[in-house]
Amino acid sequence: MRRSFVSVGLAVLVGASIVQAQSQQQDPPPPAQQTAAPAQAPAADPLRFTTEDAAMVMQILPGKSADFEAGYGQMLSALAASTKPGMKEFGATMKLYKVSAGIPADQPSLYLVLVTGAVKELSYNFGKVLFYGGKEPGEKYDGIFEKQEDATAAYTKIKDSLAANGISPWPLAKIGG
């Protein structure tokens, strides 16, 4: 069932062309780089899901798959090993898949993060996850790694591997039983 869901979803994705991503969202910079800005209402976070399940389609630059997989893998491993309340469960909601056929080598690779049982209080924005445990940016580092340098290394691997139109969030609605 899961394999057919992924196949159908990716077929629709490729057929519809994801060149026009839903959001050109920027990840928050690491805490050390933040500057004070006038207070204004934050834009809605497209990676903070209100549905039970969701998917994120990620386009990865040619030749950058290993970097992306390493950075995302480090993030998922840190979540799984976290002693912070709720982080293990948060990490367990994400499964990473790669489209393994039909993508020419000179084109961006496609990855799918399938989110099952989304944690509605937290963002799935990898920058927010790495530096703030999925919460809105604060004034100091509150990430999933013990050292901020480790979060920065994983962040850089992921960020530098994303194609220009990067991440397309897909909130999912379950049909039937």
C-alpha positions as CSV (number, residue, x, y, z in Angstrom):
1,M,0.0,0.0,0.0
2,R,2.7,2.4,1.0
3,R,4.8,1.7,-2.2
4,S,1.8,2.3,-4.4
5,F,1.0,5.5,-2.6
6,V,4.5,6.8,-3.1
7,S,4.5,5.7,-6.7
8,V,1.2,7.3,-7.5
9,G,2.1,10.5,-5.6
10,L,5.5,10.8,-7.4
11,A,3.9,10.1,-10.7
12,V,1.5,13.0,-10.1
13,L,4.4,15.1,-8.9
14,V,6.5,14.5,-12.0
15,G,3.6,14.8,-14.3
16,A,2.5,18.1,-12.8
17,S,6.1,19.4,-12.7
18,I,7.2,20.7,-9.4
19,V,9.2,23.6,-10.9
20,Q,6.6,25.9,-9.3
21,A,7.1,24.9,-5.6
22,Q,4.4,26.1,-3.2
23,S,6.9,28.0,-1.2
24,Q,10.3,29.6,-1.6
25,Q,10.6,29.4,2.1
26,Q,13.9,30.2,3.8
27,D,15.1,28.3,6.8
28,P,15.9,30.4,9.8
29,P,19.6,31.2,10.2
30,P,21.5,29.8,13.0
31,P,21.0,31.7,16.3
32,A,24.4,33.4,16.1
33,Q,23.5,35.0,12.8
34,Q,20.1,36.4,13.8
35,T,19.6,40.2,13.9
36,A,16.9,42.2,15.6
37,A,14.0,43.0,13.4
38,P,10.8,45.0,13.9
39,A,8.0,43.0,15.4
40,Q,5.6,41.8,12.8
41,A,3.2,38.8,12.5
42,P,5.1,35.8,11.3
43,A,4.1,34.3,8.0
44,A,2.3,30.9,8.2
45,D,4.8,28.1,8.3
46,P,4.0,25.7,5.4
47,L,5.9,23.0,7.1
48,R,3.9,23.1,10.3
49,F,1.2,20.6,9.4
50,T,-2.4,20.7,10.6
51,T,-3.3,17.4,9.1
52,E,-2.5,14.0,10.6
53,D,-0.3,13.0,7.7
54,A,1.8,14.9,5.2
55,A,4.6,14.6,2.7
56,M,7.4,16.9,1.8
57,V,8.9,16.6,-1.7
58,M,12.5,17.7,-1.9
59,Q,14.5,18.5,-5.0
60,I,18.2,17.8,-4.5
61,L,20.9,19.2,-6.8
62,P,22.7,16.8,-9.1
63,G,25.7,15.3,-7.3
64,K,24.5,16.4,-3.8
65,S,22.5,13.4,-2.8
66,A,25.2,12.0,-0.5
67,D,25.4,15.3,1.3
68,F,21.7,15.6,1.7
69,E,21.3,12.1,2.9
70,A,24.2,12.6,5.4
71,G,22.7,15.8,6.8
72,Y,19.1,14.6,7.0
73,G,20.3,11.3,8.4
74,Q,22.2,13.2,11.1
75,M,19.1,15.1,12.0
76,L,16.9,12.0,12.2
77,S,19.6,10.2,14.3
78,A,19.9,13.2,16.7
79,L,16.1,13.2,17.1
80,A,16.1,9.4,17.8
81,A,18.9,9.8,20.4
82,S,17.5,13.0,22.0
83,T,16.8,13.2,25.7
84,K,14.5,16.3,25.2
85,P,10.9,15.6,25.8
86,G,9.0,14.6,22.7
87,M,11.9,14.7,20.2
88,K,12.2,10.9,19.8
89,E,8.5,10.7,19.0
90,F,8.8,13.7,16.6
91,G,11.6,12.1,14.7
92,A,9.7,8.8,14.5
93,T,6.9,10.6,12.5
94,M,9.3,11.1,9.5
95,K,10.4,8.5,7.0
96,L,12.8,9.5,4.1
97,Y,12.5,8.0,0.6
98,K,14.4,8.6,-2.6
99,V,12.8,8.2,-6.1
100,S,15.1,5.5,-7.4
101,A,14.3,5.4,-11.1
102,G,13.5,7.7,-14.0
103,I,15.5,10.7,-13.0
104,P,18.3,11.7,-15.4
105,A,21.7,12.2,-13.7
106,D,21.8,15.9,-14.7
107,Q,18.5,16.6,-13.1
108,P,17.6,17.2,-9.4
109,S,17.1,14.0,-7.4
110,L,13.7,13.7,-5.8
111,Y,13.2,12.7,-2.1
112,L,10.0,12.3,-0.2
113,V,9.7,12.7,3.5
114,L,6.5,10.9,4.5
115,V,5.1,12.3,7.8
116,T,2.7,10.0,9.7
117,G,1.1,11.3,12.8
118,A,2.3,14.8,12.4
119,V,3.2,16.8,15.6
120,K,1.0,19.8,15.0
121,E,2.8,22.0,17.5
122,L,6.1,21.7,15.8
123,S,7.5,22.7,12.4
124,Y,9.1,20.2,10.0
125,N,11.3,22.9,8.7
126,F,14.8,21.3,9.0
127,G,16.4,24.6,10.2
128,K,13.8,25.0,13.0
129,V,14.2,21.3,13.9
130,L,18.0,21.5,14.0
131,F,18.3,24.8,15.9
132,Y,15.1,25.0,17.9
133,G,13.6,21.5,18.2
134,G,10.9,22.4,15.7
135,K,9.7,25.4,17.6
136,E,9.8,29.0,16.5
137,P,13.2,30.7,16.5
138,G,14.3,32.0,19.9
139,E,17.2,34.1,21.0
140,K,19.5,31.2,21.8
141,Y,20.3,27.8,20.5
142,D,17.8,25.1,21.7
143,G,18.4,22.4,19.1
144,I,18.6,18.7,19.0
145,F,22.4,18.4,19.0
146,E,24.4,18.9,22.2
147,K,26.7,21.3,20.3
148,Q,25.4,24.0,18.0
149,E,28.4,23.3,15.6
150,D,26.9,19.9,14.9
151,A,23.5,21.4,14.1
152,T,25.2,23.9,11.8
153,A,27.1,21.1,10.0
154,A,23.9,19.1,9.3
155,Y,22.0,22.3,8.4
156,T,24.7,23.3,5.8
157,K,24.7,19.8,4.2
158,I,20.9,19.9,3.8
159,K,20.7,23.6,2.7
160,D,23.5,23.5,0.2
161,S,22.1,20.4,-1.4
162,L,18.6,21.8,-2.1
163,A,17.6,22.9,-5.6
164,A,16.3,26.5,-6.0
165,N,12.6,25.4,-5.6
166,G,13.7,23.0,-2.8
167,I,10.8,21.8,-0.7
168,S,7.1,21.3,-1.6
169,P,4.9,20.5,1.4
170,W,1.8,18.4,0.8
171,P,-0.7,18.1,3.7
172,L,-2.6,14.9,3.2
173,A,-6.2,14.0,3.8
174,K,-7.0,10.3,4.5
175,I,-9.7,8.9,2.3
176,G,-11.7,6.0,3.6
177,G,-10.8,3.6,6.5
